[in-house]
Amino acid sequence: MICVSDSGFRISASDGPELTCSRFLALAGAESVKLKSKFARTSPYLILPAKNSAVSLIRIYASWLAGFTPVLISPDATANEKKDYKSQLAKGTKIYPELLLNKKEIAGIPSGVKLKPFTPPNAKEAVIIFTSGSTGKPKGIIHTFGSLTASAALQNKLTNSGKNSEWLMSLPLYHIGGFMIFFRAMLSGSSLYIAGKSGAGYLKELLTKKVITHLSLVPAQCSELLRTPEVFKQVKCLLLGGGPVEKRIIIKLRKRKIPTQIIYGSSETAAFCSAVQPEEVKNPRRLGTKPLRGVRFLAIDENRKTLPMGNEGRIIVSSPGLFKGYTNGDKDTFFEYRKEQYYVTSDMGYIDSDGFVHITRRADSIIITGGKKVSVSEVEQALAEIPAVNAVKVFGIRDDYWGEMVCAAVAAEGISSEFLTAALKKKLSGFKIPKKWLIMKELPKTALGKTDTAKLIRMTG
C-alpha cells in the first residue's frame, strides 16, 4: 500500500495550505476521475512537467490511480527535449501540464472520502525519469513499484524516517533524488515540506525558521550552508550526494557533529544504495561508501571480468531497487553475474577489504554540476550546429560551489560568449549551458593531434 489515510504523511509549503494525507488522497482521487475522462488510454504514459509543488504530487498520485505511468520532466524542458522524450514512448502519449480540477471543484471535495487501498503490483511501472547518457540523447529510466518500494524501505531504515520526521523537498521532483524524497515520505508516514527555491540563501532562512529533521543536499548547497552551521541544529539526518564531496566538507561535518550520511547511487538504483557517515571516513581523500542491505558492488575490467579487491575497474551494482530498463531499449548496461542481475554504472572505482565502494572517476563523458548530469556530447553537438563554430570541446572543472562547472572551448571568429549562450538557450536546459567560455582561432592539440583538454583546463584559470 503506497499511502493510507491514517498515516502521518502530510504536505506543506510556504505558498499554500497544508494537506493532510486524507485531503491529499481525496484530491488525487477526484483528479484521477477527470484524468480517465480526458485522456483516453491510447498510451500507458502521461508526460508530466513536474514543478516542486503540492499540485505536482497530486497529479503523480492521480496518474497512478487512473492507471497511467507518469513521465516526469523539467517544467522548463524545451520543445526539442519534449520531442525526444515522446519519440521513446508509446504512440499517443500526451502531456499532462496542469491540474484538471478547478477551484470550485476542489472546494467541494470532502476530505473524509475513503478510497480503496492503492496496492499496485510490484511489477507495474510506477515512474519514468529521463536522464542524459554518454551519447547525449536523453533516455527514460523505468522504475516499478517494486523497485521504488524496496529502495525506499532501505533508505527509510538508514535515515530512521517515521511519523515524527519532517522531510524537506529541496531537490527537483523530476530528478530521482527529489522524487524519492516524496516516495519515502509517503511510505514512512513522514511530513513533507516543499521548498520554494533551492538557493543556499533561501534554505538558510527556511532552516532557521522551520523545524526540518531530514533533508537531502548536493555538495554545492551543503558547502554554502556550512558557513552558518547553526542552521543544522534541528536536523536529525542530512543526506549528502549527487557529486564528489570535498575533504573540507567532510571535515566540517565531522567537526560540527552534524548527523550526515554521504551517499552514492543513481537514477537507475532509485537514488542512493550505499552510504557512510563522516566519522566513519578513514581518509577523506579516498571516500568510500558502504552498501545498504541487499546491495552488492563489483568492479569489472573492459572484458567484463570481475576484478580483485583494490583493483580499479568499471563499477557494477546489484540492488533490490534496480530499475526495469530504459525507454530506448538499451540493454548494454545490464550484466549477469552468478545468476544475479547487475547494472553497469558510468563510474570507475574499486572495492576495499571492508566492502566499501570507492569511486575514482567517471567512465563516460558526463559532467555533474549542482547534482545534475550534463552530457558533454549533447552540449558539443548543440554548439557544432552553430554555423560560426569550427570546432568545440566541452569539459568540466572542479568548482567549490557547483562540484563541477561546465566549460566550453570554441574555435570561431567574430562571435561572443553572449551570442553562444543565447543560441544554446533555444536548444538546451539552463544547467547544461557552459558557465565559462574560451573562444579562440584554433583549439590546442597534443602531439597525437588530439584536443589538449589539460591545457584548456589550465587556461580557464
N, C-alpha and C positions, 0 to 999 in steps of 0.2 A: 504494500500500500504506500503510495507516494506522499500523500498528505491527508490528515484526518482533522475533522472539525474541532476536536477537543485537545489538539496538541498546542504547544506553546508558540508555534510559528505565527509570526506577525510581521507586517511590513510597515515601515515608517520612512519618511523623508522630510526634508526641510520645506518642500513646496507642495505638500498635500496632507490629507488626513491619514491617521493610522488605520491600517487594515488588519483586523483580526483574521485568524485562519478561516473562521466560518464565513466572514464577509468576503474574503478573497475567493473562497470556493463558490459562494453564491454568484459573484460577478463572473467568474470564469465559466460557471455552468450556463448562465444566461447568454454569455458571449458565444459559447460553443453552439448553442441552438441557432443563432444568427449565422455563424460560420457555415454550418451544414447547409443552410438555406442559400447563402450567397455563392459559395464555392462548390460546384459540382465535383464529385470525386473522379475527375479525369486524370488526376495525378495524386499520389500519396503525400506529396510535399507542398508546403507553403513557405515562400521566401519571406522572412520577417526581418525588416530593418530594426535592429534591437538597440534602442537608446536605453541607458540606465534609468529606468523608471518603473513604478508600480504597474503602469499600463502595459509595458512590455512583458512583465511577469504574468499578468493576467492573460495576455494574448498567447504566451507559450503554453500555459496550462489549458486554456480553451482549445488550442490546437490539438493537444493530446486527447481531451475529452471528445473532440469531434472526429478523432481517428486519423488526424494528419501528423506528419513528422515536421516540426518547424526547422527551417534552414536559417540560421542566424547570421546576419551580415551587418556590416557597419552602416549606420544611418547616413554616412557620408560617402558611401560607395558610388563610384562613377558609373555612367551608362555602360561603358566598356566592361567594367568589372561585373556588373549585373548580367551582361550578355554572356560573359564567360561562365558565370555560375549556372545560368539557365541551360547552357549547352551540355552540362554534365548531369542534368536532372531529367526526370521523365517528361515527355511531351505534355504540354498543357499545364505545367507548373505555373502558378500565379503568385504575384506579390501581395502580401497582406500588410498594407502600410500603416494601418491605424485601427483603433478600437471601433467596432461596429455599433456598439451601444451608444445611444445619445444620452445627454444629461437627464432628461425626463425619465427615460427607461431605467437608468442607474438608480435614480432616487426612488423609483417604485419597486425595486427588488428587495424583499425582506432578507435580513441577514441570517435568520434562523432556518433557512431552507436546508433540508437534509439531502445530500447527494449520495448516490450509491458509492460504496468504496471503490476507488480507482486502483485496480490491481492489474496493470498490463503484464503480458507475458514477458519473461526475461529476454526472449529472442526478438521482441518487437523493436524496430528502430525508434529511438527516442529523440535524437537531435543530430543535425549536421552542422558542423562548423568549418568554414573554409580557412585554409592556410596556404601560403605560397611555398612551394618546394624549390629545389635547386634548379628546376627547369624554368622557373619564372611564371609558370602557369598555375593559377590557383587550383587547389583540389580539395574537395569536401571530405572531411573525416566523419565517418558514420559511427555513432555510438548507440548501443542498445540500452534498454532499461536495465538489463542485467549487468552490463559493464559499468554503467554510471552508479548503480546501487552498490556494487561490490567495491568500487573505488571510494565512494563517499563513506561507506562503513569503515574502511581502513583509516581514512583521513579524519573522520569524526572521533575515532578512538584515540588517535595520536594527539589531536587538539583538545580532547576532553570537552567536546561540544554537547550542549544539552539545553534544557528549558531555561536555564539561568544565563545563557550565553547571548551576547549581542554582537552579531557579525556586521562588519562594515563592508558594503559593496563598493570598493574603491577601484576595481578593475573593470574594463569594458565587458558587458554582458555577451557580446558577440565573440569574445575570446574564451577559451576553455577555463582560464583562471577565474574570470568573473562569473561565468555560468555555473561553475561548480560551487561557488560561494552560495548561490541561490539554492542549488540542489541539495547541498549538505545541510543548509538551514532547514529546509523542508523535512528532511529525513530525521534530523535530530530534535526538531521542535524548537529551534532557536529563534530569536528575534533577528530581524534583518533591517539595517538602516542603509538607505541608498544615498551615497554621496553625490552631491550636485556637481562637483568638479573633482579632478584628480590632482590638481596642483598642490605642492607642498604647503603653500601659504593657507589655502582653504582647509586642508587636512589638519594643519596645526591648530587653527581656530576651532575646528569641529571637535577634535580630541580634547581640547581644553574645556569645552562647554558640555560635551555629552559623554556619558559613560559608554565606552566601546571596549568590550572584553576580548574580541577576536578580530583580527584584520590581516589582510594579505597585501604586501607591498613589493614593488620591484626595487632593485638596489638604488636607483636614482631618487625615488621617493624617500626611502629609508635614510639615505645619506643626508638629505636636506633636513629631515625631521630630527635627526640626531644632534643638530645644532642646538635644539631645545629639548633634551631627553626627558624632561618632566612631563611631556605630553603622553608618555607611555605608562604613567603611574597606575592607570586602571586596567592596563592591558594584561590579560592572562595568557594570551598566545599570539605571537606575531609570526606569520609565515613570510619568509623572505626568499624570493626566487625570480625566475624569468630572465636570468642572465648571470654573468660572473659576479661574485661577491668579493670585493677587495678586502685585503688583510686589515686595513684600518677600520673598516666597518665591523668586522668580526671582533676586533679588539675592543672597540667602543661598546658593542652589545654585551660583551663579556664583563667589561668593567662596570657597566651600569646595571648589570644583572637583569636585563630585560628578557622576559621569557620568550625565547625565539626558537623557531625551527627553520633552519636553512634547508630549502627543499630543491629537489630535482625531479623533473618529469616533462611531459609534453602533452600536446593535444591528443595524441594517439593513446596515451595512458590515462586519459581523463584527469589531467593535471598531475600533481606530484605523486610519485610512487617510492621515493626514498627521502630521508631527512636526517639532519644532525643538529644538535644544539651547539651553540658557540663554545661552551665549556668542554664539549667532547672533542673539539678540533685540536689535534696534537700539533699540527703545523699549519698555520693559516695560509701559507703559500701553497700547500698541497691539500686543498679542501676535498674531503670525500664525504659521501652521504650513505646512510645505512638503509638497505631495502626494507620496506614495510612488510608485514607478514604476508607470505604467499607470493612475494615478488622475488624474481631472480635475475641477476645480471651476469652476462658473459662477455668476453672480448674475443673477437674473431679476426683472422687475417684476411687478405684480399681473396683467398680461395675458399673463404667461409669455413676454415678450420679453427676450432677453439684453441685459445692461447693459454699458457700457464699464468698463474697469478703474477702480477707485477709487470707483465708484458703489454705494451700498448697495442691496441687494435680497435676495430670498429665495435662500439658498444651495442649489444642487443639485450632486450628485456622481455621477460615473460611476466605477465601480471593478470590477476582476476579482472582488472579494469581495462584490459586491452580492447582497442576499437575493433569494429567488424571489418572495415575496409574503406577504400576510397571511392568517391563517386566517379572518378575517371577510370576505375577498373585496375589501377596499378597494383600488382601483386609482388613486385620486386622487394618490397620492404618486409615481407614475411619470410620467416626462416624456421624450419622444423628441426629440433634437436632432441633426440631421445623421446620422440612422440609428443613433444611439447611445442606449442607454437610461440615463436619469439617475434618481436618487432625489431627490425634493423634501424637503429636511430641514425641521425646525421652527426653523431658525436664520436670522437676518438677518445680513448681513455684506457684505464686498466682497473683491475680488481685487486685490492690488497689482501693481506693474510687474514684480516678481520672481516672480510666480506664486503667492505665499503667500496663503492664505485667512485672513481676519480675521473673527472672529465678534464682532458688536457687541451683539446682544440676542436674546431668544427671540421667535419669531414666533407662538407659541401660549401658552396658559396652563399652562405646565409649570414646576414648581419642582424644581431639582436640589439635593438635600440629602444630603451624605455620599456623593455619587456615584450616588444613586438618584433616579429620576424620580417625582415626585408630581404627579398631575393635580389642578389647582385645582378643576375642575368635579366631579370624583369626591368630593372632600372636602366641597365645598359641598352637593352633593346629599345626602350622608350626614347632614350637620348639619341640613339643611332638613327631613328626615324626623322629627326630634325634635319632638314636639308643642309644647314650650315655646318653641321658636325661631321668631321672627317674620321675621328677615332675617339674612343672613350674607354675609361677604366673607372669602375666604381669599387670602392673599398671602405673598410671600416677602421676607425682608430679608437683607441681606448679613451673614455671620457668619464670623469668623475660623476657627472650628473646622469648622462644617458646610458652608461655602461659601455656602449659603443656608439660612435657617431657616424652617420652615413656621409661619405665624401665622394666627390667625383672629379676626375681629371679629364678635360676635354680638349682635343686638338681642333681648333677652329680659329677663325679670324673675324673681327668685326662684330662680335656678339658679346653680351654681358651675362653675368650670373643671374641678373634680374630677368633677362629675356628667357634664359633656360628654365628658371624656376616657374615663370608664368606658363611656359609651354608644357611643363610636366604636370602642372595643376589640372590640366584638361584630361590627363591620362591616368594619373596615379593618386592614391590617397596621400594626405599631407605628410604622414610619418615616413613615407618612402622617399620623399624628396630630399636630396643632399643638403646638408647644412653648411658644408664647406666646399668651395669650388677652386679648382686650379684650371685656368684657361691659358693655353699655350699653342705655339705653332705645331709642335710635334711632341708626342709622348716619349719620355726617355726609354731607352732599350737596354737590355742586358747584353752580355757578349753572345748569348744564344739567340738574340733577336726578339726576345720576349719583352713585354712591357715591364719596366723596372718598378714594381709596386713598392718595394722597400724605399726607393728614392722618393717616390711620390708621398709616402707617409712622412718621410723626413721633411719634405717641402711644406707640409701642412703646418709645421711648427709645433 
